[in-house]
Amino acid sequence: QAQLVESGGGLVQPGGSLRLSCQASGFIFSIYAMSWYRQAPGKERELVARINSDGGRRVYADSVKGRFTISRDNAKNTAYLQMNSLKPEDTAVYYCNAVLSPVTDYWGQGTQVTVSS
């Protein structure tokens, strides 16, 4: 059974940093592209960052470019999102997503990130 488990969320002050982790199990992690999405209250879920299966290509939302870094360790079946210079507008539930095709993808349960003083 495929499973994604996020961790690393929490409360942080503006300008601070957090590192989210997404532990995968139950599927061949190394062939899936991995993404992080987020959803703030009253807003639609949006793509934050994506990394392809071998880690050679990454894309970012304009709002996080230069501040967030997505990475993966295929030996550990884990994807990461390093978030620096956090802003209050980064407050959201962050979700991990694994996708192989339009009909083959998995989602984690989400982890709350709150940026507030």
N, C-alpha and C positions, 0 to 999 in steps of 0.2 A: 504493500500500500504506500503510495507516494505521500510524502509529508515534507513540509517546510516549516521550520520553527525559527521565528525572529527573536532576537534579544538585543539588549543594549540601549533601549530607550530610557527616557527619564526626564527629569526637570533640569534645565541648564540655564544659566544667565546669558543674556545677549553677549555675543562675542566669544562664547565658549565653544567647546567641541564635544562631539559624541561619535562613537563608532558602533554602528549597527552590524549585527551578524545574522546570517541566514543559514541554518544547518539543514541540509537536505538528506533525505533517505528514501529508499524504496523505488528509485529509478536511477538511470545512468546519467548522473549529474553532468559529466564532462561533455555530453553532446548537446546540452540545452543552453540556450541563451538565458541569461539571468537579468532581471530588472528589479528596480525599486520604484514603487509608486507611493503616492501619499494622498490622503484625503483629509482636508480640513473641514470643520463643522460648516454645514450649509453649502459646501462646494463639491464639485465632481472630483472623482479620483483622477490624478494626473501622473504622467510618467516623470520620474525624477532622473533616472539614469539607467542605461542598459549596457551590458557587456556581452560580447559574443562568446561562443563556446570555448575558444582557446585563449581568450583574454586579449586578443590582438586589436580589437576594435571596441571603442566606447563612445557612447553618445550621452549628452546631458541636456536637461532643460536649461534654457537661457537663464532662468532665475537662480540656478545653482552653479553655473560655470565658474571655475576658479576657486570655488569654496568646497565643493563636494568631490570625492573621488570614489569610484566604484572599482572593486577588484574581486578576484576569486582565487581560491586554492582548490584545484581539482583533486588533489591528493587527500584533502580533508572534507571534500563535498560541502564546501562553505563559500558563500559570497559575503562581501562586506560593503558597507557604505561609510566612509570616513567623512564626517561633516564638521567643517571648521567655520569660524566666523558666523556662528548661527545668529539668526534674526528672529524676532517675534513672528514674522510671517512664515517661518519654517514650521511653526507649530501645526502638527497634524498626526494622524495615525499613519505609520509607514508600513507598507506591505511589500513582501518579497514575492516575486513571480518567476517561475521557470517556464520557458516556452520552447517547444520543438516544432510545432506547426500550429495553424489556426485552430485546430481541434484537439491539440495535445498541449495543455498547459496546466500548471498547478499554482495555488496561492497559499501563502501563509496566513496566520490568524491576525497579524498586525501587531505593532508595538507603538505605544504612545510616545511622542516627542513633544515636550512643552518647553518653549523658550520664553522665559519671563524673569523679570527682576523682582 
